[in-house]
């Protein structure tokens, strides 16, 4: 293959769809499936010629087998990526046989397997048949899966945060030579990798990192935000709702700032770094640990947080203040949604106009908050399902039935790192790294791509022997994040950099 052809393939593989059209002409509007095929083809051709740096040698993965636990939306990009190699065989293990079968039918060397994760004996047998286990199950199940992988001496990969429970298991995994690769999705995952690469580039130019702020959000595309939360759910809503009750901690000017449970939504601030989006931000979890994890000891400010469209925190805070987050049992038999709201306001039998006046009083005249309650369906006349016996479960049911993202709507993920840098000259700059990825109409969601593809890439690296660490592995070392970011570029997941100077 000539150098010029290889150069074109390389550029094509690392160029997003819109840039490809600009290069080839605006009439080239690729269908999403064709777009993925182009990226897949370019990657395969490069692999055949380069074979990880060996010219002319075809890349082969030596007949590796993967057990993928979970068949939800983020699983398909994992399967698609891995089965590009004819030597990788994937078993999609799920308690939803129909969903697993539908996924497996789309890709070669892929078979469905009905698996009850709670059936320890059967799951252990399946794990033992495979070289690598990828768990896309709820994060609470990962320690259990990790124990089974450890017993079977099988490597394990997840996109979720590492936890104390996983770290304890990982110490034993290291002794057995087992890899437990975690935090390799979007957030956490791509955010770590982009941050570490940005720090590398700043240090290369002898800059001192004085602050680090990072925000990420998975959101509906702007045209699909017609509700008070400006948000739609791609997973069951309970997790998102519980996050609104979470505590948070971050470092600001060398002082720890703590946010108590129930106060997170009130800490939200406008986010104007990307002014084309109407965003707000608030802290997420414990940011203080990343000063050491990222090796940015010189930073006086370290903050990681969540992005939402403006209005989300106000509507969520209204739900909190109304009391619909309460999990204490109530007799809701025969209750309508309006009955529940009126009961929380003090009188189930009040007239609707009185109810609206009480809402305005509760929210100190904030019309947006007050109007959020009826707009979210909490004054509807429909009856609450009889099995529900507390306000929180009622809210989860209501949002799951009204605000799940339909298949004909698209999403967007937005990730921003802003790093305050002091140059040797004394000049101060803000270095920014931005990632914006849109979902494909009729294809993969942005969230599926940005979680599933890095998982697939990490799995490939494990099977190729490119991961040298054992035990708990995170994508924080150059040997891992540099090749992963390069491979993500081939998939069209490309960051954009900018530098803002204090002297404008």
DRENRO-695287 format. One record per residue (C-alpha): x, y, z. Coordinates in pm, whole numbers, plus 50000, padded with zeros to 5 digits. Example, Ala and Ser with C-alpha at 12.3 -4.5 7.8 and 13.67 -1.06 7.14 Angstrom:
<atoms>
ATOM     px     py     pz
ATOM  51230  49550  50780
ATOM  51367  49894  50714
</atoms>
This chain:
<atoms>
ATOM     px     py     pz
ATOM  50000  50000  50000
ATOM  50146  50339  49903
ATOM  50228  50607  50159
ATOM  49972  50846  50013
ATOM  49691  50587  50035
ATOM  49786  50499  50390
ATOM  49796  50868  50479
ATOM  49444  50917  50338
ATOM  49311  50615  50531
ATOM  49471  50739  50851
ATOM  49326  51085  50805
ATOM  48987  50944  50710
ATOM  48976  50718  51016
ATOM  49052  51004  51253
ATOM  48814  51251  51093
ATOM  48459  51297  51218
ATOM  48171  51262  50974
ATOM  48121  51636  50922
ATOM  48490  51690  50846
ATOM  48493  51398  50605
ATOM  48207  51558  50412
ATOM  48398  51886  50403
ATOM  48702  51707  50263
ATOM  48513  51501  50005
ATOM  48239  51750  49923
ATOM  47909  51833  50094
ATOM  47717  51583  49880
ATOM  47886  51300  50068
ATOM  47636  51267  50355
ATOM  47718  50928  50504
ATOM  47450  50710  50657
ATOM  47551  50622  51018
ATOM  47602  50255  50930
ATOM  47823  50349  50635
ATOM  48010  50596  50855
ATOM  48092  50316  51102
ATOM  48191  50090  50812
ATOM  48436  50354  50684
ATOM  48599  50382  51026
ATOM  48606  50004  51061
ATOM  48757  49957  50715
ATOM  49024  50219  50765
ATOM  49119  50069  51098
ATOM  49139  49719  50952
ATOM  49355  49830  50660
ATOM  49593  50014  50890
ATOM  49613  49713  51120
ATOM  49694  49483  50826
ATOM  49980  49704  50713
ATOM  50117  49813  51048
ATOM  50032  49529  51290
ATOM  50117  49751  51586
ATOM  50433  49873  51416
ATOM  50538  49565  51213
ATOM  50498  49660  50845
ATOM  50330  49409  50618
ATOM  50221  49169  50892
ATOM  49848  49101  50931
ATOM  49719  49155  51282
ATOM  49566  48847  51445
ATOM  49434  48810  51798
ATOM  49494  48434  51841
ATOM  49135  48318  51888
ATOM  49039  48500  52206
ATOM  48702  48454  52373
ATOM  48510  48726  52554
ATOM  48211  48698  52788
ATOM  48016  49024  52778
ATOM  47775  49045  53069
ATOM  47490  49277  52977
ATOM  47307  49341  52651
ATOM  47194  49702  52694
ATOM  47256  50000  52467
ATOM  47625  50042  52551
ATOM  47703  49678  52475
ATOM  47661  49697  52097
ATOM  47966  49919  52028
ATOM  48173  49677  52239
ATOM  48061  49381  52026
ATOM  48100  49569  51698
ATOM  48454  49676  51782
ATOM  48574  49337  51904
ATOM  48424  49135  51619
ATOM  48608  49336  51357
ATOM  48881  49082  51423
ATOM  48785  48740  51280
ATOM  48969  48572  51569
ATOM  48765  48716  51855
ATOM  48454  48531  51967
ATOM  48200  48705  52189
ATOM  47932  48556  52411
ATOM  47662  48807  52509
ATOM  47539  48693  52849
ATOM  47211  48845  52963
ATOM  46891  48773  53155
ATOM  46708  48927  52856
ATOM  46736  48647  52602
ATOM  46553  48831  52326
ATOM  46775  49139  52360
ATOM  47095  48930  52365
ATOM  46981  48731  52061
ATOM  46896  49046  51864
ATOM  47241  49188  51940
ATOM  47427  48867  51857
ATOM  47253  48833  51519
ATOM  47408  49157  51399
ATOM  47771  49049  51429
ATOM  47986  48755  51329
ATOM  48139  48522  51589
ATOM  47882  48635  51845
ATOM  47641  48411  52034
ATOM  47373  48490  52294
ATOM  47359  48311  52627
ATOM  47077  48333  52879
ATOM  47251  48398  53211
ATOM  47107  48467  53553
ATOM  47388  48655  53724
ATOM  47255  48538  54060
ATOM  47307  48174  53960
ATOM  47663  48153  54089
ATOM  47732  47801  53967
ATOM  47617  47863  53609
ATOM  47789  48202  53590
ATOM  48116  48057  53719
ATOM  48101  47789  53450
ATOM  48050  48052  53178
ATOM  48334  48268  53308
ATOM  48568  47968  53302
ATOM  48498  47913  52930
ATOM  48629  48258  52832
ATOM  48958  48447  52836
ATOM  48815  48783  52935
ATOM  48501  48897  53118
ATOM  48350  49240  53047
ATOM  48087  49341  53300
ATOM  47834  49599  53184
ATOM  47606  49506  53473
ATOM  47505  49752  53748
ATOM  47813  49862  53941
ATOM  47686  49704  54264
ATOM  47744  49361  54107
ATOM  48105  49415  54008
ATOM  48266  49292  54333
ATOM  48064  48970  54305
ATOM  48169  48925  53939
ATOM  48529  49009  54032
ATOM  48537  48732  54295
ATOM  48418  48480  54038
ATOM  48678  48599  53786
ATOM  48947  48573  54050
ATOM  48846  48215  54135
ATOM  48852  48125  53765
ATOM  49177  48321  53704
ATOM  49016  48531  53432
ATOM  49083  48897  53351
ATOM  48796  49139  53410
ATOM  48703  49475  53258
ATOM  48439  49731  53358
ATOM  48355  50092  53269
ATOM  48256  50178  53627
ATOM  48438  50350  53910
ATOM  48677  50145  54120
ATOM  48549  50097  54474
ATOM  48699  49995  54806
ATOM  48548  49649  54760
ATOM  48706  49611  54415
ATOM  49041  49741  54536
ATOM  49052  49476  54808
ATOM  48986  49203  54552
ATOM  49241  49358  54315
ATOM  49521  49306  54567
ATOM  49461  48932  54550
ATOM  49420  48954  54172
ATOM  49768  49107  54141
ATOM  49916  48813  54331
ATOM  49752  48576  54082
ATOM  49857  48778  53778
ATOM  49499  48883  53699
ATOM  49399  49217  53540
ATOM  49104  49411  53683
ATOM  49069  49706  53445
ATOM  48821  49971  53566
ATOM  48709  50327  53485
ATOM  48741  50287  53110
ATOM  48414  50433  52979
ATOM  48338  50802  52930
ATOM  48317  50942  53283
ATOM  48516  50778  53425
ATOM  48743  50683  53138
ATOM  48789  50919  52846
ATOM  48788  51208  53096
ATOM  49091  51055  53275
ATOM  49278  50997  52950
ATOM  49217  51343  52808
ATOM  49322  51503  53137
ATOM  49647  51307  53162
ATOM  49739  51386  52802
ATOM  49667  51756  52861
ATOM  49885  51755  53174
ATOM  50166  51589  52975
ATOM  50156  51858  52709
ATOM  50154  52139  52967
ATOM  50453  51994  53153
ATOM  50638  51945  52827
ATOM  50622  52322  52785
ATOM  50738  52368  53147
ATOM  50402  52500  53268
ATOM  50290  52471  53631
ATOM  49935  52343  53684
ATOM  49757  52573  53930
ATOM  49397  52459  53886
ATOM  49195  52181  53726
ATOM  48821  52186  53663
ATOM  48646  51914  53467
ATOM  48278  51878  53378
ATOM  48095  51611  53182
ATOM  47733  51544  53093
ATOM  47526  51307  52884
ATOM  47228  51505  52761
ATOM  46945  51503  52508
ATOM  47034  51687  52188
ATOM  46920  52050  52239
ATOM  46606  52011  52025
ATOM  46475  51738  52260
ATOM  46477  51929  52590
ATOM  46111  52026  52610
ATOM  46050  51944  52977
ATOM  46136  52122  53305
ATOM  46437  51900  53376
ATOM  46576  51964  53026
ATOM  46676  51600  53051
ATOM  46573  51252  52940
ATOM  46671  50915  53076
ATOM  46851  50638  52891
ATOM  46869  50419  53202
ATOM  46624  50364  53487
ATOM  46580  50706  53655
ATOM  46649  50599  54015
ATOM  47027  50633  53987
ATOM  47003  50986  53847
ATOM  46758  51086  54121
ATOM  46978  50942  54396
ATOM  47273  51140  54258
ATOM  47078  51457  54336
ATOM  47091  51353  54702
ATOM  47463  51280  54698
ATOM  47731  51462  54894
ATOM  48025  51624  54715
ATOM  48366  51755  54803
ATOM  48626  51956  54610
ATOM  48931  52175  54655
ATOM  48904  52551  54603
ATOM  49206  52776  54664
ATOM  49363  52506  54883
ATOM  49050  52475  55099
ATOM  48817  52176  55102
ATOM  48456  52260  55018
ATOM  48191  52009  55123
ATOM  47831  51992  55004
ATOM  47586  51809  55226
ATOM  47328  51559  55106
ATOM  47024  51737  54965
ATOM  47213  52059  54890
ATOM  47383  51958  54564
ATOM  47125  52110  54330
ATOM  47151  52443  54511
ATOM  47525  52453  54441
ATOM  47473  52460  54061
ATOM  47638  52744  53870
ATOM  47617  52866  53508
ATOM  47871  52699  53279
ATOM  47975  52942  53008
ATOM  48288  52776  52870
ATOM  48091  52646  52571
ATOM  47849  52938  52519
ATOM  47665  52770  52232
ATOM  47507  52541  52492
ATOM  47284  52672  52771
ATOM  47452  52477  53052
ATOM  47493  52466  53429
ATOM  47732  52263  53640
ATOM  47762  52121  53989
ATOM  48025  51911  54174
ATOM  48031  51532  54156
ATOM  48156  51295  54427
ATOM  48494  51354  54594
ATOM  48717  51560  54365
ATOM  48995  51598  54621
ATOM  49134  51249  54553
ATOM  49233  51349  54199
ATOM  49506  51584  54310
ATOM  49713  51278  54397
ATOM  49563  51042  54137
ATOM  49646  51284  53855
ATOM  49980  51391  54002
ATOM  49889  51761  54008
ATOM  50030  51852  54349
ATOM  50078  52216  54246
ATOM  49703  52267  54189
ATOM  49521  52479  54448
ATOM  49181  52404  54290
ATOM  49058  52059  54184
ATOM  48694  52015  54085
ATOM  48516  51746  53884
ATOM  48148  51787  53815
ATOM  47836  51724  53610
ATOM  47686  51925  53323
ATOM  47314  51976  53268
ATOM  47107  52226  53073
ATOM  46999  52531  53273
ATOM  46675  52458  53454
ATOM  46767  52105  53561
ATOM  46885  52198  53909
ATOM  46584  52423  53972
ATOM  46332  52155  53871
ATOM  46519  51886  54064
ATOM  46540  52107  54373
ATOM  46165  52167  54344
ATOM  46103  51792  54356
ATOM  46329  51764  54658
ATOM  46155  52045  54842
ATOM  45810  51906  54761
ATOM  45911  51585  54938
ATOM  45868  51346  54651
ATOM  46218  51204  54717
ATOM  46098  51053  55046
ATOM  46118  50675  55067
ATOM  45906  50633  55380
ATOM  45606  50410  55320
ATOM  45266  50570  55255
ATOM  44927  50422  55179
ATOM  44885  50536  54819
ATOM  44605  50297  54726
ATOM  44359  50479  54501
ATOM  44578  50790  54489
ATOM  44611  50995  54173
ATOM  44933  51184  54105
ATOM  44752  51501  54207
ATOM  44647  51333  54534
ATOM  45011  51256  54615
ATOM  45125  51612  54549
ATOM  44837  51761  54751
ATOM  44908  51521  55039
ATOM  45273  51629  55044
ATOM  45146  51988  55055
ATOM  44924  51907  55354
ATOM  44573  51831  55224
ATOM  44482  51561  54972
ATOM  44140  51717  54911
ATOM  44237  52078  54836
ATOM  44121  52237  54511
ATOM  44369  52264  54224
ATOM  44390  52644  54246
ATOM  44475  52623  54616
ATOM  44734  52360  54532
ATOM  44900  52592  54281
ATOM  44902  52876  54536
ATOM  45068  52649  54790
ATOM  45330  52552  54534
ATOM  45412  52917  54471
ATOM  45440  52973  54846
ATOM  45657  52663  54894
ATOM  45898  52782  54625
ATOM  45907  53148  54741
ATOM  45731  53272  54429
ATOM  45967  53092  54190
ATOM  45732  53033  53897
ATOM  45972  52798  53715
ATOM  45989  52564  54014
ATOM  45616  52582  54080
ATOM  45525  52513  53717
ATOM  45769  52219  53703
ATOM  45540  52010  53923
ATOM  45236  52001  53689
ATOM  45458  51992  53380
ATOM  45621  51674  53513
ATOM  45277  51518  53550
ATOM  45251  51537  53929
ATOM  44907  51697  53914
ATOM  44770  51440  53668
ATOM  44442  51265  53742
ATOM  44576  50921  53650
ATOM  44606  50665  53929
ATOM  44937  50565  54084
ATOM  45003  50189  54033
ATOM  44883  49988  54333
ATOM  45223  49827  54400
ATOM  45383  50165  54479
ATOM  45395  50255  54848
ATOM  45625  50558  54877
ATOM  45682  50893  54701
ATOM  46029  50807  54566
ATOM  45908  50493  54389
ATOM  45615  50693  54253
ATOM  45850  50957  54110
ATOM  46075  50693  53954
ATOM  45773  50531  53789
ATOM  45641  50864  53661
ATOM  45971  50971  53506
ATOM  46036  50625  53361
ATOM  45700  50635  53186
ATOM  45723  50993  53060
ATOM  46088  51098  53019
ATOM  46273  50799  52878
ATOM  46455  50897  52559
ATOM  46262  50767  52255
ATOM  46447  50575  51986
ATOM  46383  50852  51731
ATOM  46560  51118  51941
ATOM  46932  51173  51976
ATOM  47170  51269  52253
ATOM  47496  51454  52300
ATOM  47786  51415  52541
ATOM  47987  51719  52644
ATOM  48321  51695  52826
ATOM  48540  51990  52921
ATOM  48872  52018  53103
ATOM  48994  52365  53201
ATOM  49347  52384  53341
ATOM  49498  52699  53490
ATOM  49866  52715  53391
ATOM  50150  52942  53508
ATOM  50426  52965  53246
ATOM  50795  53010  53333
ATOM  50761  53375  53222
ATOM  50496  53431  53490
ATOM  50218  53457  53234
ATOM  49889  53281  53320
ATOM  49691  53078  53066
ATOM  49382  52858  53071
ATOM  49423  52543  52863
ATOM  49100  52375  52760
ATOM  49019  52038  52612
ATOM  48666  51991  52480
ATOM  48488  51682  52355
ATOM  48141  51702  52201
ATOM  47991  51388  52047
ATOM  47640  51362  51902
ATOM  47435  51047  51876
ATOM  47343  50913  51535
ATOM  46984  50932  51416
ATOM  46877  50571  51375
ATOM  47216  50454  51506
ATOM  47422  50454  51821
ATOM  47371  50710  52093
ATOM  47661  50936  52189
ATOM  47665  50770  52531
ATOM  47681  50422  52378
ATOM  47975  50520  52159
ATOM  48176  50697  52426
ATOM  48129  50420  52682
ATOM  48128  50113  52458
ATOM  48416  50194  52224
ATOM  48678  50259  52495
ATOM  48567  49935  52662
ATOM  48620  49752  52333
ATOM  48961  49911  52286
ATOM  49067  49824  52640
ATOM  48953  49464  52586
ATOM  49160  49446  52268
ATOM  49466  49577  52454
ATOM  49424  49317  52729
ATOM  49396  49033  52478
ATOM  49698  49159  52283
ATOM  49913  49164  52597
ATOM  49950  49543  52587
ATOM  49845  49588  52951
ATOM  50147  49507  53166
ATOM  50004  49596  53507
ATOM  49825  49339  53720
ATOM  49560  49384  53984
ATOM  49368  49712  53973
ATOM  49437  49895  53645
ATOM  49312  50245  53560
ATOM  49376  50438  53236
ATOM  49611  50686  53407
ATOM  49949  50576  53270
ATOM  50094  50692  52941
ATOM  50134  50332  52820
ATOM  49757  50296  52837
ATOM  49599  50635  52765
ATOM  49815  50734  52468
ATOM  49730  50431  52249
ATOM  49368  50438  52366
ATOM  49325  50803  52267
ATOM  49482  50735  51928
ATOM  49242  50448  51868
ATOM  48946  50660  51979
ATOM  49049  50920  51721
ATOM  49014  50650  51456
ATOM  48653  50618  51573
ATOM  48588  50991  51533
ATOM  48608  51064  51907
ATOM  48842  51361  51893
ATOM  48908  51634  52150
ATOM  48948  52001  52057
ATOM  49207  52216  52233
ATOM  49214  52590  52298
ATOM  49424  52829  52506
ATOM  49293  53147  52665
ATOM  49544  53411  52781
ATOM  49479  53649  53069
ATOM  49584  53952  52862
ATOM  49330  53873  52584
</atoms>
